[in-house]
Amino acid sequence: MHRLSNFVAYSFAIWACFGVTASNAAEKTLYSFHGGSDGGNPEGALISDSSGNLYGTTYYGGNNTCFGETCGTVYKLAPDGTETVLYAFTGAADGGNPASTLVQDSSGNLFGTTKAYGPDDYGTIFEIGSGGSETTLYTFLDTNVGVGPVGNLVMDPSGNLFGVTFGGGKKPACCGVIYELQSNGTLNVLYEFKGRNDGNYPQNLTSDGAGNLYGVTLEGGGYSACVSQSQYCGTVFRYSAASGETVLHAFEGGNDGSNPAGMLVIDKAGNLIGTTQQGGNNGCNGYGCGTVFKISSDGTESILHAFHGSDGAYPYGGVIIDNAGNLYGTTNAGGRGCRHQGCGTVFKLAPDGTETTLANLNRHSGDG
């Protein structure tokens, strides 16, 4: 994945895109991070409450240092644009460098993960109370139960949390796990990835409300077309208590895409929709600029859109869906902002397959 790591971000901002067509869309910066005590380098998605407040995490920032870098924050952004740091990580028992999307319970408590630090530098699961107090719910101390929790958490009606780790499991230096953290603090490993056909490096989870979990793995799947780029092309999987892990699709690295990372969404018909960072065979140095894909209930994969650079490239964060079936997302590069590879786009994909660029981001204009 070295091609993606070459992008240097010059500013970090929270912004909103208003309007749904190219003719009336308007982008507005809601908050620009300073990189100090207010946080820096937000990675996870935002969540909102019923009052319109936004909540998120920053990988760096805060007032505490973790081996030469700051340790990260949990923040709140009010509708009037006021940013409040709810908690700044210390890199000690509370962990550091949160990269996850938060989940909020009915009492307003926030739950998330730190990717690193803690006693053995394997990461933590935390809770931020409504008053800003931090509680470390679980510390990863044993590689057998996972290393580096990433992505989002899923909470069931009983308050149990489900998530994935980027690495760990009983196979050394491999491959990630699906875990459950019960409300009493007990962590259960539900599935250990083996690193080839079943996937490698799980990223995010989605629940269908019936007890099934769906997600993607960044690599694995068994198709050797991507072996020179990474370690195979990635998968879409389902986990259920009854049948364990099932690979619904293994990407081949060509027209069907490769290396999915964002969270899946489920449409009204039960189809899974997500993005791949690469593949699609439309330019981008021969690796493809990425795709939006659909996995139907019978396991058939279809490409809803393949990016070609000018309309965006490398969609990393998945998509969201509205009641009319329109999809919205962002690309990490491409578009007409900046020079060379572009600063990224905000896009809309209609049910008939029409793709519209709603905004071309441009760091020189202050929008990140």
Salt bridges, closest charged atoms under 4 A:
ASP38 OD2 - HIS34 ND1 3.53
ASP256 OD2 - HIS249 NE2 3.07
GLU301 OE1 - HIS249 NE2 3.94
ASP311 OD2 - HIS305 NE2 2.70
ASP311 OD2 - HIS308 NE2 3.41
